[in-house]
């Protein structure tokens, strides 16, 4: 096992396998809302990455009824704890293509994690699925690693009149007397933690069509408040496409639940907010944060949770950029205020390698944003924003690491100012990412 694989496994010790890659998930599901019963068949297209006699998938809290495999002879399977292990009659080769079909069902519940319950969660009326970082196995069998991205087809049959939203584009809707089947296709590579289902008594409200279609899916009682909060959303989207590059998906949906939620959460092509975020002081700040994740996290997905600052640091800095653009405090003013605030606290976290238990530490968010501001001060605005667009363009729909970002930043710095500027950029990133001590912000 390579050092890189060992480090990845330290951050995902019980989830997923680097020995396989799931190319596609086909989920054919039926859900009864009131008794909270989910049944279905998940068909996975699996590519092996080494010679192997068995493969393991993640699935928690649900009962496996039948497993079938094409491309290998299945001798037996076992489902213990959160692992579904399939054993083959003979070893399959590196690069073999398997089709694995799992019939399963039960009463889905959120999975316990060091960061609280994650995954399938019942609401007062409906369901919310927020799987970051390890909750996807609460509702379908998967290879639950952020760097293993796949395409999806999700068919979900639910009692009428519930509204169903899943990641991807709606390609079919079939109504029967008592139920409706909603079929969504996600053609962009998607991490398991970003796969989602939202079920509720919602109505869909258009926010605008430019530069891409935007809408809010919201209970009727909260429609007016949502429209007030999101009155400038088209302007926000246009600004982010200017500074981050083209929006990576066909459209964007904001979901507002009738329930109160502790924090919003991103999913592929959408974000989910609680009704409390419509009036909270933080609501206006959180809207740009969640939108930015469509670039930083969803299109560019971390190869391992070790690199989560590439998601949260960038999304936090997006809040400051929008404030600056929309007539609020400048990014520089916000950066200096946060620098003073953090300067009065103990600094014991290494942003580039925080440890598995601290991937959602607030220092990841704020130190990550400050890292980008320090880099902006070092490169200058023109080169900095060219770097952001090059970063999102080069790795669009792919997986990313801190090392890749550092290499691109050094390359852009050398193009801009030669080896001397590249050395300065390397020193800035080393100080901010690899050392726990809080560095000084570069001068204007």
BELSULNOR-V437796 format. One record per residue. RES is the residue in three letters. BURIAL is # if it has 9 or more other C-alpha atoms within 8 Angstrom, else .. D_LAST is the distance of its C-alpha to the last C-alpha in whole Angstrom. Layout:
RES,BURIAL,D_LAST
RES,BURIAL,D_LAST
This chain:
UNK,.,46
UNK,.,42
UNK,.,40
UNK,.,37
UNK,#,40
UNK,#,41
UNK,.,37
UNK,#,38
UNK,.,41
UNK,.,39
UNK,#,37
UNK,#,40
UNK,.,43
UNK,.,46
UNK,#,45
UNK,#,45
UNK,#,46
UNK,.,44
UNK,.,48
UNK,#,48
UNK,#,46
UNK,#,47
UNK,#,47
UNK,#,48
UNK,#,49
UNK,#,52
UNK,#,52
UNK,#,56
UNK,#,56
UNK,#,58
UNK,#,56
UNK,#,58
UNK,#,56
UNK,.,58
UNK,.,60
UNK,#,56
UNK,#,58
UNK,#,56
UNK,#,59
UNK,#,58
UNK,#,58
UNK,#,55
UNK,#,55
UNK,#,52
UNK,#,52
UNK,#,51
UNK,#,51
UNK,#,51
UNK,#,49
UNK,#,51
UNK,#,55
UNK,#,56
UNK,#,59
UNK,#,57
UNK,#,54
UNK,#,53
UNK,#,51
UNK,#,49
UNK,#,51
UNK,#,52
UNK,#,54
UNK,#,56
UNK,.,59
UNK,#,60
UNK,.,63
UNK,.,63
UNK,#,62
UNK,.,62
UNK,#,61
UNK,.,61
UNK,.,61
UNK,#,62
UNK,#,65
UNK,#,64
UNK,.,66
UNK,.,65
UNK,#,62
UNK,.,61
UNK,#,58
UNK,.,58
UNK,.,55
UNK,#,52
UNK,#,53
UNK,#,55
UNK,#,57
UNK,#,59
UNK,#,61
UNK,#,62
UNK,#,66
UNK,.,64
UNK,#,61
UNK,#,59
UNK,#,57
UNK,#,53
UNK,.,52
UNK,#,55
UNK,#,55
UNK,#,56
UNK,#,57
UNK,#,57
UNK,#,58
UNK,#,58
UNK,#,60
UNK,#,59
UNK,#,59
UNK,#,58
UNK,#,57
UNK,#,53
UNK,#,51
UNK,#,47
UNK,#,47
UNK,.,46
UNK,.,42
UNK,.,40
UNK,.,38
UNK,.,41
UNK,.,43
UNK,#,42
UNK,#,44
UNK,#,47
UNK,#,47
UNK,#,49
UNK,.,48
UNK,.,51
UNK,.,52
UNK,#,51
UNK,#,48
UNK,#,45
UNK,#,43
UNK,#,40
UNK,#,40
UNK,#,37
UNK,.,37
UNK,#,41
UNK,#,43
UNK,#,44
UNK,#,48
UNK,#,49
UNK,#,50
UNK,#,50
UNK,#,51
UNK,#,48
UNK,#,46
UNK,#,43
UNK,#,40
UNK,#,37
UNK,#,37
UNK,#,41
UNK,#,40
UNK,#,43
UNK,#,44
UNK,#,47
UNK,#,49
UNK,#,50
UNK,#,53
UNK,#,54
UNK,#,57
UNK,#,56
UNK,#,59
UNK,.,58
UNK,.,57
UNK,#,54
UNK,#,51
UNK,#,49
UNK,.,46
UNK,#,45
UNK,#,42
UNK,#,43
UNK,.,45
UNK,#,48
UNK,.,51
UNK,.,54
UNK,#,55
UNK,.,59
UNK,.,60
UNK,.,64
UNK,.,65
UNK,.,64
UNK,#,61
UNK,#,58
UNK,#,57
UNK,#,53
UNK,#,52
UNK,#,48
UNK,#,47
UNK,#,44
UNK,.,44
UNK,.,40
UNK,#,40
UNK,#,39
UNK,#,39
UNK,#,41
UNK,#,39
UNK,#,38
UNK,#,42
UNK,#,43
UNK,#,46
UNK,#,45
UNK,#,49
UNK,#,49
UNK,#,51
UNK,#,48
UNK,#,48
UNK,.,45
UNK,.,43
UNK,#,41
UNK,#,38
UNK,#,37
UNK,#,38
UNK,.,35
UNK,.,33
UNK,#,35
UNK,#,38
UNK,#,37
UNK,#,39
UNK,#,39
UNK,#,42
UNK,#,43
UNK,#,46
UNK,.,48
UNK,.,47
UNK,#,44
UNK,#,43
UNK,.,42
UNK,#,40
UNK,#,38
UNK,#,38
UNK,.,36
UNK,#,33
UNK,.,33
UNK,.,34
UNK,.,30
UNK,.,31
UNK,#,31
UNK,.,28
UNK,#,26
UNK,#,28
UNK,#,27
UNK,#,24
UNK,#,24
UNK,#,26
UNK,.,23
UNK,#,20
UNK,#,23
UNK,#,26
UNK,.,29
UNK,.,30
UNK,#,33
UNK,.,36
UNK,.,38
UNK,.,37
UNK,#,36
UNK,#,38
UNK,#,37
UNK,#,40
UNK,#,40
UNK,#,43
UNK,#,45
UNK,#,44
UNK,#,41
UNK,#,39
UNK,.,37
UNK,.,34
UNK,#,34
UNK,#,34
UNK,#,34
UNK,#,36
UNK,#,37
UNK,#,36
UNK,#,36
UNK,#,35
UNK,#,37
UNK,#,36
UNK,#,39
UNK,#,40
UNK,#,38
UNK,#,35
UNK,#,36
UNK,.,36
UNK,.,33
UNK,.,30
UNK,.,29
UNK,#,30
UNK,.,28
UNK,#,25
UNK,#,27
UNK,.,29
UNK,#,25
UNK,#,25
UNK,#,29
UNK,#,28
UNK,#,26
UNK,#,28
UNK,#,30
UNK,#,28
UNK,#,26
UNK,#,30
UNK,#,32
UNK,#,32
UNK,#,30
UNK,#,32
UNK,#,31
UNK,#,34
UNK,#,34
UNK,#,33
UNK,#,31
UNK,#,28
UNK,#,28
UNK,#,24
UNK,#,24
UNK,#,26
UNK,#,25
UNK,#,21
UNK,#,21
UNK,#,23
UNK,#,21
UNK,#,17
UNK,#,20
UNK,#,20
UNK,#,17
UNK,#,16
UNK,#,20
UNK,#,19
UNK,#,16
UNK,.,18
UNK,.,21
UNK,.,20
UNK,.,19
UNK,#,16
UNK,#,13
UNK,#,12
UNK,.,9
UNK,.,12
UNK,#,14
UNK,#,12
UNK,#,11
UNK,.,15
UNK,#,16
UNK,#,15
UNK,.,16
UNK,.,20
UNK,#,20
UNK,.,19
UNK,.,23
UNK,.,24
UNK,.,26
UNK,.,24
UNK,.,27
UNK,.,26
UNK,#,25
UNK,#,24
UNK,#,25
UNK,.,29
UNK,#,29
UNK,.,33
UNK,#,35
UNK,.,36
UNK,.,32
UNK,#,31
UNK,.,30
UNK,.,29
UNK,.,26
UNK,#,24
UNK,#,24
UNK,#,23
UNK,#,20
UNK,#,19
UNK,#,19
UNK,#,17
UNK,#,14
UNK,#,15
UNK,#,14
UNK,#,11
UNK,#,10
UNK,#,12
UNK,#,10
UNK,#,6
UNK,#,9
UNK,#,11
UNK,.,9
UNK,.,11
UNK,.,14
UNK,#,15
UNK,#,14
UNK,#,16
UNK,.,19
UNK,#,19
UNK,#,20
UNK,#,23
UNK,.,24
UNK,#,24
UNK,#,26
UNK,.,28
UNK,.,29
UNK,#,30
UNK,#,31
UNK,#,34
UNK,#,34
UNK,#,33
UNK,#,30
UNK,#,29
UNK,#,25
UNK,.,27
UNK,.,27
UNK,#,23
UNK,#,22
UNK,.,24
UNK,#,23
UNK,#,19
UNK,#,20
UNK,#,22
UNK,#,20
UNK,#,17
UNK,#,20
UNK,.,21
UNK,.,18
UNK,#,17
UNK,#,20
UNK,.,21
UNK,.,18
UNK,#,16
UNK,#,18
UNK,#,19
UNK,#,15
UNK,#,15
UNK,#,18
UNK,.,17
UNK,#,15
UNK,#,17
UNK,#,20
UNK,#,18
UNK,#,17
UNK,#,21
UNK,#,23
UNK,#,23
UNK,#,24
UNK,.,21
UNK,#,18
UNK,.,15
UNK,.,12
UNK,.,9
UNK,.,7
UNK,.,4
UNK,.,0
